[in-house]
Amino acid sequence: MSLGVYVPDRHGTGTSVSLSSSPYRRPAGMPVQCQRNANDAALLQAQMLLSLTSSSSSPMKFNASLSRAAAAAALVVCGSLATLPARAQQIPPPPMTAKAWTIVDVTSGQVLAAGDAEARVEPASLTKIMTSYLIFEALRDKRISMDQTVIPGESVRKVGRDESRTFIEAGKPVTVHDLVYGMIIQSGNDASIALAELVGGSQPGFVELMNRAAQRMGLKNTHYTNVDGLTDPQHYTTVADIATLSTRLIQDFPEYYKIYSEKSFTYNNIRQPNRNRLLYLDPTVDGLKTGHTKEAGYCLVSTASRPMPGAAGVNRRVLSVVVGEPTERARVQDSLSALNYGYQNFDTLRVYAANQVVATPKVWKGKESELKIRVKKDPFITVPKGMADKIKPQLELREPLIAPLANGAQVGTVKVMADGKQLAEFPVVALADVPQASFIGRAWDALRLMFVKK
């Protein structure tokens, strides 16, 4: 599910949308970005007003390629959209110098803000996020191991002196462990190539695996031609796809994700620092990946994990993607501003704890007359500051519940409501098996149901 998407206008200061009869115009001296934010705020208000005059009982299906000109504050809830109250959308995201960017609450899976998130961009070394994902898959499936020895081929000699390198040598044995750490911490192109050839048999073979994985993950606007991110017209992605891939890596491989927080790595007696400067500036930041080429500009996927108020032992993770920054300093500044924006202006709430009993409804024609029901996993929702006290879960059962019912079978939904509007929806499932009752028991309940239905 996904929250209010804020998309800055790319068309300059001439465009303005307002609820009032007089369009908003940029005062003298106001930065262009502020005008863009004001334009979008007016557009948000206009579309929210329209949504309030229409039925909200059947949310629209989510379309990841929402028109940027028509993007409005919305929640993506289990594949559908629902508008937020207009008063909740008050604080626009910070101005960005990035070509494209997005801010995501990883805990709830919601997009908090974005700028040109679907625009085609060059990923540079952010490509290695997919390379890493496939290497982690191979490690998980035990096709390779961290202590395995690899003899790099001649292709590593082709890595240029101006490229990021781990300084492995062709024909000199190296462990998968050192290659993985070199690829992640040092962003070594040579380490990436050696790992790709190990898992894919060749670089083209591994690139084919990368593109298959992109399709499997639904990265519809991503295509790879190499494993390290060198510039190529057919090597492209979007920040929306990068955020999706990064989220998958964090959630699917927590045991390997922690490598991204390492601040340095030494190989071949050469110590190199992690180029993600946020690791040194903010102790809550633990990843993820930098990238830079002349064509792509400065890029950074950054993510932080901070304690969630009101949920003991639970951390909330926010992720930022910026690409096409003009300087290394700009990517650091924008990324930190983006992470702080997500934490300072939105609250993430846990609706229920995983396996918490939500209700104990009546069951018909079963050996048991009642059934405990639960949510499958911790359901989280992210809302603008000030809306937390408005959130109310509403249980809807598929009644009557008739046995047999299997453990884990969906028996209803919990709808998260605020001011009469649906913000999210989570499945509710059976906590145990309920087998059928005897013939007499089923017949008796069938008779009783006839009167209940009347």
C-alpha positions in Angstrom: 0.0 0.0 0.0 1.1 3.5 -0.6 0.5 7.0 0.9 -0.1 10.5 -0.6 2.2 10.9 -3.6 3.4 14.5 -3.9 4.8 15.1 -7.4 6.4 18.5 -8.2 5.4 20.3 -11.5 8.1 20.1 -14.1 6.7 22.8 -16.4 8.0 26.0 -14.8 6.1 28.8 -13.2 3.3 29.3 -15.7 1.1 26.5 -14.4 -1.1 27.2 -11.5 -4.2 25.4 -10.1 -6.3 26.8 -7.3 -9.7 26.4 -5.6 -10.1 30.2 -5.6 -11.0 32.3 -8.6 -7.5 33.8 -8.7 -4.7 31.3 -9.5 -1.6 31.3 -7.3 1.2 33.2 -8.7 4.9 33.3 -7.6 5.7 36.4 -5.8 8.9 38.2 -6.8 11.9 36.6 -5.2 10.2 33.3 -4.4 12.3 30.3 -5.6 10.9 28.4 -8.6 10.8 25.2 -6.5 8.5 27.0 -4.0 6.2 28.0 -6.9 6.1 24.3 -8.0 5.3 23.2 -4.4 2.5 25.8 -4.3 1.1 24.7 -7.6 1.0 21.1 -6.5 -0.5 22.0 -3.2 -3.4 23.7 -5.0 -3.7 20.8 -7.3 -3.9 18.4 -4.3 -6.7 20.5 -2.8 -8.6 20.6 -6.0 -8.5 16.9 -6.5 -9.4 16.2 -2.9 -12.4 18.4 -3.2 -13.5 16.4 -6.3 -13.0 13.1 -4.4 -15.2 14.3 -1.5 -18.0 14.9 -3.9 -17.8 11.4 -5.4 -18.4 7.9 -3.9 -15.5 6.5 -2.0 -17.0 3.0 -1.6 -15.2 1.6 -4.6 -11.5 2.8 -4.6 -9.8 3.1 -7.9 -7.3 0.4 -8.9 -3.7 1.6 -8.4 -1.9 2.7 -11.5 1.9 3.1 -11.0 2.2 5.4 -13.9 -0.2 8.1 -12.6 -0.1 11.2 -14.8 2.3 13.6 -13.1 0.1 16.5 -14.0 -2.9 14.8 -12.3 -1.1 13.2 -9.3 -2.9 13.8 -6.0 -2.4 12.9 -2.4 -3.6 9.4 -2.1 -3.2 6.1 -0.2 -2.3 3.0 -2.2 -4.1 0.4 -0.2 -3.8 -3.2 -1.2 -3.7 -2.2 -4.8 -6.3 0.6 -4.7 -6.4 4.4 -4.1 -8.2 6.4 -1.4 -7.9 10.1 -0.9 -6.8 11.7 2.4 -8.5 14.5 4.1 -7.3 17.8 2.6 -6.4 19.3 5.9 -3.9 16.5 6.5 -1.8 17.5 3.5 -0.1 20.7 4.8 3.6 20.4 4.6 5.2 19.8 1.2 8.5 17.9 0.9 11.8 19.8 0.9 13.0 21.3 -2.3 15.3 18.9 -4.2 18.0 19.4 -6.8 17.8 15.8 -8.0 16.5 14.9 -11.4 14.2 12.4 -9.9 13.5 11.3 -6.3 11.1 9.4 -4.0 10.6 8.9 -0.3 9.1 5.6 0.9 8.0 4.3 4.3 9.4 0.7 4.0 7.5 -0.4 7.2 4.1 0.3 5.7 5.1 0.1 2.1 3.8 3.5 1.4 5.2 6.2 -0.9 5.3 9.5 1.1 6.5 11.8 -1.6 8.0 11.7 -5.1 9.3 13.8 -7.9 9.4 12.4 -11.5 9.4 8.9 -10.0 8.5 7.3 -13.3 11.0 9.2 -15.4 13.6 7.1 -17.1 17.0 7.6 -15.5 20.5 6.1 -15.6 21.2 4.2 -12.4 25.0 4.2 -12.4 26.2 2.0 -9.6 22.7 1.7 -8.2 22.7 -1.1 -10.7 24.6 -3.2 -8.1 21.5 -3.4 -5.9 20.1 -5.8 -8.4 23.5 -7.5 -8.8 23.6 -7.9 -5.0 20.0 -9.2 -4.9 20.9 -12.0 -7.3 24.1 -12.9 -5.4 22.1 -13.0 -2.2 19.6 -15.4 -3.8 22.5 -17.6 -4.9 23.8 -17.6 -1.3 20.4 -18.3 0.2 19.9 -21.2 -2.2 23.4 -22.5 -1.4 24.5 -22.4 -5.0 27.5 -20.5 -3.7 28.9 -19.8 -0.3 30.8 -16.9 1.4 33.9 -19.0 2.0 34.0 -20.3 -1.6 37.2 -19.5 -3.6 36.9 -17.8 -7.0 39.5 -17.3 -9.6 38.6 -14.1 -11.5 38.8 -14.2 -15.3 40.6 -11.9 -17.7 37.5 -9.6 -17.9 38.4 -8.0 -14.6 41.5 -6.5 -16.4 39.2 -4.4 -18.5 37.9 -2.4 -15.6 39.2 1.1 -16.1 41.4 3.1 -13.7 38.7 5.7 -13.4 36.2 3.1 -12.3 35.4 2.0 -8.7 37.6 -1.1 -8.0 38.3 -3.6 -5.3 41.7 -4.3 -6.9 41.2 -8.0 -7.4 43.5 -9.6 -9.9 42.8 -12.0 -12.8 44.0 -15.5 -11.9 44.5 -14.7 -8.2 42.1 -16.6 -5.9 39.6 -14.5 -3.9 36.7 -15.6 -1.6 33.1 -14.8 -2.4 33.1 -13.0 1.0 35.7 -10.5 -0.2 34.0 -10.1 -3.5 30.6 -9.4 -1.9 32.1 -6.9 0.6 34.1 -5.3 -2.2 31.0 -4.9 -4.4 28.9 -3.4 -1.6 31.2 -1.3 0.4 33.8 -0.3 -2.2 31.3 -0.4 -5.1 34.0 -2.4 -7.0 33.1 -3.0 -10.6 35.8 -5.8 -10.8 34.2 -7.6 -7.8 30.7 -7.2 -9.4 32.0 -8.8 -12.7 33.7 -11.7 -10.9 30.5 -12.5 -9.0 28.3 -12.1 -12.1 30.5 -14.6 -14.0 30.4 -17.0 -11.0 26.6 -17.1 -10.8 25.6 -16.4 -14.4 28.4 -18.2 -16.2 29.2 -15.0 -18.1 28.3 -11.3 -17.8 25.6 -11.6 -20.6 24.2 -14.6 -18.8 24.0 -12.7 -15.5 22.4 -9.7 -17.2 19.7 -12.0 -18.5 19.1 -13.1 -14.9 18.9 -9.4 -13.9 16.2 -8.6 -16.5 14.2 -11.7 -15.6 14.3 -10.7 -11.9 13.2 -7.2 -12.9 10.2 -8.6 -14.7 9.4 -10.9 -11.7 9.4 -8.0 -9.3 7.2 -5.8 -11.5 10.0 -3.3 -12.4 8.3 -2.5 -15.7 10.5 0.5 -16.5 13.9 -1.1 -15.9 16.3 -2.8 -18.3 19.9 -3.8 -17.7 22.8 -4.3 -20.2 25.6 -4.7 -17.6 26.3 -5.7 -14.0 28.1 -2.6 -12.8 26.1 0.4 -14.1 28.3 1.8 -16.9 26.5 4.1 -19.3 24.5 2.5 -22.1 21.4 3.8 -23.9 19.5 0.6 -23.1 20.6 0.5 -19.4 17.9 2.4 -17.5 15.4 2.4 -14.7 13.2 4.8 -12.6 13.5 5.9 -9.0 10.1 4.1 -8.3 11.6 0.8 -9.5 14.8 1.5 -7.6 12.7 2.0 -4.4 10.8 -1.2 -5.0 14.0 -3.2 -5.6 15.7 -1.7 -2.6 12.7 -2.6 -0.4 12.8 -6.1 -1.6 16.5 -6.5 -0.9 16.0 -5.1 2.7 13.1 -7.4 3.4 14.2 -10.5 1.7 17.8 -10.6 2.9 18.2 -9.0 6.3 21.2 -11.2 7.1 23.1 -9.8 4.2 21.6 -6.3 4.2 23.7 -5.4 7.3 26.8 -5.4 5.1 25.7 -2.0 3.7 26.2 -0.4 7.1 29.9 -1.2 7.1 32.0 2.0 6.9 35.1 0.5 5.3 36.6 -2.6 3.8 40.2 -3.6 3.2 41.3 -5.9 0.4 44.8 -6.4 -1.1 46.1 -4.1 1.7 44.0 -1.3 0.3 41.5 0.2 2.7 38.5 2.0 1.1 35.7 3.8 2.9 32.0 3.4 2.2 31.1 6.3 -0.1 27.7 6.7 1.6 28.5 9.8 3.8 25.2 9.5 5.6 26.6 6.5 7.5 28.9 9.0 9.2 26.4 11.8 9.7 23.3 9.9 11.1 23.7 6.9 13.4 20.2 5.7 12.3 21.2 5.3 8.7 22.4 1.8 7.7 22.5 1.8 3.9 22.2 1.6 1.1 24.1 2.4 -2.2 25.8 5.3 -3.9 26.3 5.8 -7.7 27.9 8.3 -10.0 28.8 8.7 -13.6 29.1 11.9 -15.6 25.9 11.0 -17.5 23.9 9.8 -14.4 25.1 12.5 -12.0 25.3 11.7 -8.3 22.9 9.1 -7.0 22.1 7.7 -3.6 19.7 5.2 -2.1 19.6 5.9 1.7 17.6 4.4 4.4 17.3 4.8 8.2 15.7 2.7 10.9 14.4 4.5 14.0 12.3 3.3 17.0 8.5 3.5 16.4 6.8 5.5 19.2 4.1 3.4 20.9 5.4 0.1 19.6 8.0 -1.4 21.9 10.8 -3.2 20.1 9.6 -2.1 16.7 11.6 0.1 14.4 10.2 2.2 11.5 12.3 2.3 8.3 12.2 5.2 5.8 14.0 5.0 2.4 15.0 7.8 0.0 16.2 7.6 -3.6 17.8 10.6 -5.4 19.3 10.4 -8.8 20.9 13.0 -11.1 22.2 15.3 -8.3 24.7 18.0 -9.4 27.2 17.3 -6.7 28.1 14.7 -4.1 27.2 17.2 -1.4 23.8 17.8 -2.9 22.9 14.1 -2.9 23.9 13.9 0.8 21.9 17.0 1.8 18.8 16.0 -0.2 18.9 12.5 1.1 19.1 13.5 4.7 16.4 16.1 4.3 14.2 13.4 2.6 14.6 11.0 5.5 13.9 13.6 8.1 10.9 14.7 6.2 9.4 11.3 6.3 10.0 10.9 10.0 8.9 14.4 11.0 5.8 14.8 9.0 4.2 11.3 9.1 3.4 8.7 11.7 3.4 5.0 11.1 1.0 3.0 13.2 0.6 -0.7 13.9 -3.1 -1.5 13.6 -2.7 -5.0 15.3 0.2 -7.1 16.4 0.9 -10.2 14.3 -1.2 -13.2 15.4 -3.2 -11.0 17.7 -6.8 -12.3 18.1 -9.0 -9.7 16.4 -12.4 -11.3 17.2 -14.0 -14.7 18.0 -17.0 -15.0 15.7 -19.7 -17.7 15.5 -19.0 -20.7 13.3 -21.8 -22.8 11.8 -21.8 -26.6 11.1 -18.5 -27.1 12.8 -17.1 -29.2 15.6 -16.3 -25.8 17.3 -18.9 -23.1 17.7 -16.5 -20.2 17.7 -13.3 -19.3 15.8 -10.4 -17.1 16.8 -9.4 -14.9 13.9 -6.2 -12.8 13.3 -4.2 -10.7 10.9 -1.4 -12.6 9.1 1.4 -10.2 10.0 1.8 -6.8 11.6 -0.4 -4.4 9.6 1.1 -0.9 9.5 -0.2 2.3 8.0 1.4 5.7 7.6 -0.6 8.9 8.0 0.3 12.6 8.1 1.0 14.0 11.6 -2.2 14.8 13.5 -4.3 12.0 12.0 -3.3 9.2 14.3 -6.3 9.7 16.7 -8.7 9.5 13.7 -7.7 6.0 12.8 -10.3 3.3 13.5 -10.1 -0.3 12.5 -13.4 -1.8 11.3 -13.9 -5.6 11.0 -16.0 -7.0 8.1 -16.6 -10.8 8.2 -17.7 -13.1 5.3 -20.7 -14.2 7.3 -22.0 -16.7 7.9 -18.8 -18.6 8.6 -19.5 -22.2 7.7 -17.2 -25.2 8.5 -14.9 -26.7 7.3 -12.5 -23.8 7.7 -8.7 -24.2 7.4 -6.1 -22.6 9.5 -5.0 -19.5 7.6 -8.1 -19.2 5.4 -9.3 -15.7 4.9 -12.6 -15.0 6.7 -12.9 -11.3 6.3 -11.0 -8.0 6.3 -10.1 -5.2 8.6 -10.7 -1.8 7.1 -8.8 1.1 8.5 -11.0 4.2 8.5 -10.5 7.9 9.2 -13.3 10.5 9.1 -15.5 8.0 7.3 -13.0 7.2 4.5 -11.2 3.9 4.0 -7.4 4.3 4.2 -6.3 0.7 4.2 -7.5 -2.9 4.1 -5.9 -6.1 5.6 -7.0 -9.7 5.3 -8.2 -11.5 8.5 -7.7 -15.3 8.7 -8.6 -18.3 10.8 -6.3 -19.0 13.7 -7.1 -22.8 13.7 -8.8 -25.5 11.7 -12.5 -26.0 12.2 -13.7 -29.4 10.8 -17.3 -30.2 10.0 -19.6 -31.3 12.7 -21.5 -34.6 12.6 -24.5 -35.0 10.3 -26.9 -34.2 13.2 -24.9 -31.1 14.1 -24.8 -29.9 10.5 -28.5 -30.5 10.1 -29.3 -28.6 13.4 -27.2 -25.6 12.3 -28.8 -25.6 8.9 -32.2 -25.3 10.5 -31.0 -22.6 12.8 -29.5 -20.7 9.9 -32.9 -20.6 8.1 -34.3 -18.6 11.0 -31.1 -16.4 11.4 -31.3 -15.4 7.7 -35.0 -14.5 8.1 
